[in-house]
Amino acid sequence: MSGSITFSSVQSIRGSLMVIKTNGKLGYEELVEIELGNGEKRLGRSLQVSEDIAVVEVFEGTQGLSPRDVKVRFLGKPLELPVSNELLGRIFDGLGRPIDNMPEPVGSEELDINGKILNPYKREYPDEFIQTGVSVIDGMLSMVRGQKLPIFSGSGLPHDTLAAQIARQATIAKGEEFAVVFAAVGVPADTAMFFRRELEQSGALKRSVLFLNLAEDPAVERIVTPRVALTAAEYLAFEEGYHVLAILTDMTNYGEALREISMMREEVPSRRGYPGYLYTDLATIFERSGRISGRKGSLTQLPILSMPADDITHPIPDLTAYITEGQIVLGKELYHKGIYPPVNVLMSLSRLMKDGVGEGKTRADHKELSDQLYNSYSKAMDVRSLAEIVGEEGIPESSKKYLQFADAFEKKFMKQDPYENRDIDTTLNLAWEILSILPESEWTNISEKSKKVYMNVVQKRNI
Amino acid sequence: MKVKGRITEVKGTVVKASNVSGVQMNEMVKVGETGLIGEVVRVEGDSAYVQVYEFTTGLKPGEPVEGLGSPLSVTLAPGIVGNIYDGLQRPLSTIEGYTISRGYTAEAIDVNKSWHFVPVVKPGIKVQGGEKIGYVEETELIRHYIMIPPNVIGNLTYVAPEGDYKVTDQIAEVQGSEKQSISMLQRWSVRVPRPIKRRLVASEPLITGQRVIDAFFPLAKGGSAAVPGGFGTGKTVLLHQMASWANSRIVVYVGCGERGNEMVELLKTFPKLNDPISGKPIMQKSIMIANTSNMPVAAREASVYVGLTLAEYYRDMGYDSLMLADSTSRWAEALREISGRLEEIPAEEGYPSYLASRIASFYERAGYVETLSGDFGSVSIIGAVSPPGGDFTEPVTTHTLRYVKAFWLLDPNLAYSRHYPAVNWISSYSSYVESLSDWWSLNISDEFETLRRRALDILFKEESLRNIVRLLGPEVLPEDEKLLLEAANMLREGFLKQSAYHEVDRYTPPLVQYYLLKLIISFYEKAKEKLTGGATVEEIKASPLYLEVIRARFNVKSKENFEAIMKKVMEF
């Protein structure tokens, strides 16, 4: 990397932060290159600058640094990623440097990893249905192109399997395929390997870009990995016209890295030690998705985050869900019953579903069916918890149907194989099938028209 | 005199500048070579701290800082309605490309456009601030009155004859202690409420067409309301619904630190929706301010004041303005972030100690008033609150509750079962109920208040019965109590629930709200009679009329529709 050749001296080192002398030559959020006595080079970025000194975060960590034998060079620019469609098929580290033993891709331009703010006025409203082939998602949590829909999970749950299934199966009209941008943020190496293998086996690797910051890699680097990945994703989507699916896992590690830096800077913490700007910071990541009017591509985000102690009110999942367009919540209880994908549908939501489904998009009865399934399953959960207290005998005959319904919903509709790909018609017909366990007087969301047109199809088939 | 200094420190979006003595608190400044806009938030000796409204990447110590001599102000003139602005009133539609570059400047309105001005006064009279001297037709829905700016007083020596003028052209002249030229454009500092003659007691409802709000927890014109709710409880959809259907003359929607796609949704739907009263597209009465979550926080802090000032300006013409802010929590977080960067001592959860007073002065700008020109107008404020972790004891929610008079609590359990709007009918309240009940009896039906109480009574009783059911099951209840549970269910399904996306259901005029309540309560009364006659609850439920009454919300549009079902209920 070229840049100005100003050298500077280090005043102090604390955690992954360094205070250096600058004489006012270093700009805010600009890069520095740190050269150790043994010739090793590391990258850093300024977090605060004043006339004489600057606070710098060192991405590769400060281990082994000593103020005496370190030279700091100012690169005079923020962290940038060289972009071109040569990115596809490549693997990079968390800062965007190739780690696949191939030369650095030739970039047609270098982009600031912070991206630029999308003008809301120039956004196109996302309303194109993505068929994932997963019934519970397509039927009740439909995704659309350009949506940001995270998976909230817990340790031991199959979030990776589900994300990989979606990446494999997701199709968007007329056989178009997604380009996948995968960012590993502080996950174990085998998780990254798993995704790589899945992409490879499905033949998707050649239209994928991987950015890997693994658990063993420095935590500070995690702050930039999602941004580097999204810079690539934005470029591919809005400049090259790809439909991009960005998988970011695990964003909880990102939040923790942010807290670590904030603590070292002695900032006033808000909830659970996380900085007050956590919401805004996460928003600058998740808002980098969508569609733009007049541009061909789209950028759909599927972040994965583990809820510490399965607590959805933890600041990271909580603030994420305030930013994203819904959430897919996985539940241990269902998983223990042997149900995959174990989606807690009542806590899950896809905010953009309403405009992506219905006549001309999926099917005219889709919205009503989905509403009815939510409504009935929620009632069924009440009946189930009542039955646990008073026993099945204590509940009225009419309510017993709800117990049957709940079982069918979980075991027939929700449950499917990670390699089973159901089209939307199959999913919706299945919904009619389980709904017909309940008497029609309970179908408060279903219109007469849908009953006539669609239910008969299901009944005829059953006869 | 413009103050010029230089940057000595950059920390996030807070910049310290030296050599700026003479700069004022809240003065706008230009920062750095790229001319980023900022506001002075602290002055110390000849140094000042500037909150920059844009990202500061690359900014270096030594770069210039220049005072602009005035506080953050908005442009008030014809051409505002129908626009979408950022938090500093820069129009988003005029930016080239699909991203927003730093330091861009643009006029809030098209200054080259001509407007057809019609004078309503003649020279020779004494005028003072607020007086209407003429008007232009800004949109089909808004007659934009040109008013003497609030601080001007004197003799009107000139008024332009009817004709086409640009907003900066002189259209009047006032001779006070000095001669003042008046154009159609005036500016006002956003942090200062626009003056009024006096406050009045609100007695007319702001009809939103949302049944649970209008019928049970109404808002008065000039009132203030808060909508707290965790994520996914439907705050934004509810606010969008109210922005779409409320019977206010002007709607100012401030998307404050929320999703970009939500603003696009408004932009997409507003031109297609028609105002239920005038039949014209509601875009013609709407102003949007979008400061999405990924835009710099300082502008987010300013955006709510920009919105409020615009709402006040149209109120001064004698209109009812409605300002919606989604979400005030993000605004409060912006305050917290700025406060943190200034290293102020935090109070609760890192929020500055002045959080409560800021919230108070924000909601106090709502009101039903007599304007300076002697008209009646109002600003109503609806603020969404996003409590972290759904915790209603957090500072923003608790302080907001102290200052608003209507409170619509969104309940995650209702949202989980897809009961929308998820307004909890046990915990929500409105202090406007009594002052508005006369309006309902005079304009809708004198029976309405009785029906309303009856319905709430059923819902409250259901709540206590549900506790028993939860422990012992419904089988232990006698038939009349089982029937009450059914009545409550009908109220939930047939009245409280309202689909924002169903063509009929999304907006219910007050009269139809009365019809629906009347149908459900009458059905319940009839069913009670049948019960005494020996019927069971199961039999009553099996009647097709049961579903018909519940689904009436999708079908009843007129008196005839209502009477047809009512007849069946009476014969039941």
Interface residues (C-beta under 8 A of the other chain):
Chain A: G24 K25 L26 G27 Y28 E29 E30 L47 Q48 V49 S50 E51 K77 P78 D112 N114 G115 K116 I117 L118 N119 P120 Y121 K122 R123 E124 Y125 P126 G146 F238 E267 V268 P269 S270 R271 G276 Y277 Y279 T280 A283 T284 E287 R288 G290 I292 S293 G294 R295 T313 H314 P315 D318 L319 A321 Y322 I323 E325 G326 Q327 L346 M347 L349 R351 L352 K354 K367 D371 Y374 N375 S378 K379 L386 I389 V390 G394 I395 P396 S398 S399 S441 T444 S447
Chain B: T8 E9 V10 K11 G12 K16 F55 T56 T57 G58 L59 K60 P61 G62 I84 L92 S93 I95 G97 Y98 T99 I100 S101 G230 F231 G232 G255 G257 R259 G260 N261 M263 V264 E265 L267 K268 A290 T292 S293 N294 M295 V297 R330 E333 R336 E337 G340 P346 E349 G350 S386 P388 G389 G390 D391 Y416 S417 R418 V469 R470 L471 L472 G473 P474 E475 E493 Y501 E538 K541 A542 Y546 L547 I550 R551 F554
